[in-house]
Amino acid sequence: MLHESRARWSALVGVVALGALGCRHAEPAKPALELKTEEDKAFYGLGLDIGRSIAVFALQPAELELVKLGLSDSVGSVPPKVDLETIRPQLMDLARKRSQAKSESEKQKGKASVEQAAKEPGAEQLPSGVVVKSLRPGTGASPTAADTVKVHYEGRLVDGTVFDSSYKRNEPASFPLNGVVPCWTQGLQKMKVGEKAQLTCPSDAAYGDEGRPPTIPGGATLVFDVELLEIGAQ
């Protein structure tokens, strides 16, 4: 699925570090900007991209103003108020702490979803905590971890947000079953060809504390609806 490169992370950390100190005086309200041209949309998209990439900081309004100040000073060639190399270790430590706190919060939210899924009729909870519930029976064979499978699927967060769907792409996915997250490796071995099932995946059996930002938060419990179409598909 998604992943964030080390180089991109380092670059974005540098941008945020410029806003580590300073404050901005209250300013009169400004009229809302309008996206009138394709270039306007592109620059707005740049802001969205930066914002999503630093979501790990869970910025409060006052902190966001500091980030804006740092970015403004950098773009405007204003002498920086901090030494970037000196402040970077502090920034990285802050990122780790914020990430851990957010991950623990996600785990607590997901725990209730896993417990509820395990209580549903027909559900089976595996030793890893993964819950498998058949939605439509199949009549074919079951795969092993060494098999390649072909599936249709939809992945959601526990709040219902869809983060990935082969249905939307109108294209089933094929992959080695031992090359995906543990939830899938374990859950699909409980299925038969032709079956559709729901997999509820605790974070430890999915993407763990790191998640797959910005789409999947660290510590997130995931829910997949999966149809097993074939075994041995290429």
Solvent accessible surface area in square Angstrom, and as a share of the most:
residue,aa,sasa,rsa
1,M,108,0.48
2,L,85,0.42
3,H,146,0.65
4,E,57,0.26
5,S,51,0.33
6,R,205,0.75
7,A,79,0.61
8,R,97,0.35
9,W,52,0.18
10,S,60,0.39
11,A,65,0.51
12,L,19,0.10
13,V,2,0.01
14,G,11,0.11
15,V,39,0.22
16,V,7,0.04
17,A,0,0.00
18,L,45,0.22
19,G,3,0.03
20,A,34,0.27
21,L,97,0.48
22,G,31,0.30
23,C,98,0.58
24,R,88,0.32
25,H,155,0.69
26,A,112,0.87
27,E,97,0.43
28,P,118,0.74
29,A,107,0.83
30,K,156,0.66
31,P,121,0.76
32,A,96,0.74
33,L,171,0.85
34,E,123,0.55
35,L,80,0.40
36,K,158,0.67
37,T,71,0.41
38,E,129,0.58
39,E,117,0.53
40,D,50,0.26
41,K,99,0.42
42,A,65,0.50
43,F,131,0.55
44,Y,121,0.46
45,G,28,0.27
46,L,97,0.48
47,G,43,0.41
48,L,76,0.38
49,D,62,0.32
50,I,33,0.17
51,G,38,0.37
52,R,142,0.52
53,S,12,0.08
54,I,9,0.05
55,A,43,0.33
56,V,37,0.21
57,F,2,0.01
58,A,49,0.38
59,L,52,0.26
60,Q,107,0.48
61,P,105,0.66
62,A,73,0.57
63,E,47,0.21
64,L,74,0.37
65,E,60,0.27
66,L,47,0.24
67,V,15,0.09
68,K,87,0.37
69,L,23,0.12
70,G,2,0.02
71,L,68,0.34
72,S,59,0.38
73,D,17,0.09
74,S,55,0.35
75,V,118,0.68
76,G,50,0.48
77,S,100,0.64
78,V,68,0.39
79,P,104,0.66
80,P,93,0.58
81,K,114,0.48
82,V,21,0.12
83,D,87,0.45
84,L,52,0.26
85,E,118,0.53
86,T,102,0.59
87,I,22,0.11
88,R,67,0.24
89,P,88,0.55
90,Q,120,0.54
91,L,12,0.06
92,M,55,0.25
93,D,51,0.27
94,L,70,0.35
95,A,6,0.04
96,R,128,0.47
97,K,122,0.52
98,R,62,0.22
99,S,37,0.24
100,Q,117,0.52
101,A,64,0.50
102,K,76,0.32
103,S,4,0.03
104,E,94,0.42
105,S,63,0.40
106,E,24,0.11
107,K,56,0.24
108,Q,120,0.53
109,K,113,0.48
110,G,1,0.01
111,K,118,0.50
112,A,63,0.49
113,S,35,0.23
114,V,14,0.08
115,E,82,0.37
116,Q,109,0.48
117,A,12,0.09
118,A,32,0.25
119,K,159,0.67
120,E,52,0.23
121,P,117,0.74
122,G,72,0.70
123,A,26,0.20
124,E,80,0.36
125,Q,92,0.41
126,L,16,0.08
127,P,146,0.92
128,S,51,0.33
129,G,15,0.15
130,V,0,0.00
131,V,1,0.01
132,V,12,0.07
133,K,51,0.22
134,S,55,0.36
135,L,81,0.40
136,R,103,0.38
137,P,112,0.70
138,G,13,0.13
139,T,141,0.82
140,G,29,0.28
141,A,67,0.52
142,S,51,0.33
143,P,5,0.03
144,T,75,0.44
145,A,36,0.28
146,A,88,0.68
147,D,41,0.21
148,T,30,0.18
149,V,0,0.00
150,K,58,0.24
151,V,0,0.00
152,H,32,0.14
153,Y,16,0.06
154,E,41,0.18
155,G,0,0.00
156,R,44,0.16
157,L,26,0.13
158,V,55,0.31
159,D,111,0.58
160,G,42,0.40
161,T,71,0.41
162,V,52,0.30
163,F,29,0.12
164,D,25,0.13
165,S,5,0.03
166,S,0,0.00
167,Y,81,0.31
168,K,156,0.66
169,R,123,0.45
170,N,130,0.66
171,E,110,0.49
172,P,44,0.28
173,A,25,0.19
174,S,49,0.32
175,F,32,0.13
176,P,74,0.46
177,L,0,0.00
178,N,103,0.53
179,G,59,0.57
180,V,48,0.28
181,V,21,0.12
182,P,61,0.39
183,C,0,0.00
184,W,10,0.03
185,T,23,0.14
186,Q,59,0.26
187,G,0,0.00
188,L,0,0.00
189,Q,67,0.30
190,K,102,0.43
191,M,0,0.00
192,K,94,0.40
193,V,40,0.23
194,G,34,0.33
195,E,17,0.08
196,K,53,0.23
197,A,0,0.00
198,Q,41,0.18
199,L,0,0.00
200,T,5,0.03
201,C,0,0.00
202,P,24,0.15
203,S,6,0.04
204,D,119,0.62
205,A,4,0.03
206,A,12,0.09
207,Y,33,0.12
208,G,19,0.18
209,D,78,0.40
210,E,138,0.62
211,G,2,0.02
212,R,69,0.25
213,P,56,0.35
214,P,79,0.50
215,T,43,0.25
216,I,3,0.01
217,P,31,0.20
218,G,13,0.13
219,G,0,0.00
220,A,5,0.04
221,T,6,0.04
222,L,0,0.00
223,V,19,0.11
224,F,0,0.00
225,D,23,0.12
226,V,0,0.00
227,E,26,0.12
228,L,0,0.00
229,L,58,0.29
230,E,80,0.36
231,I,55,0.28
232,G,46,0.44
233,A,9,0.07
234,Q,190,0.85
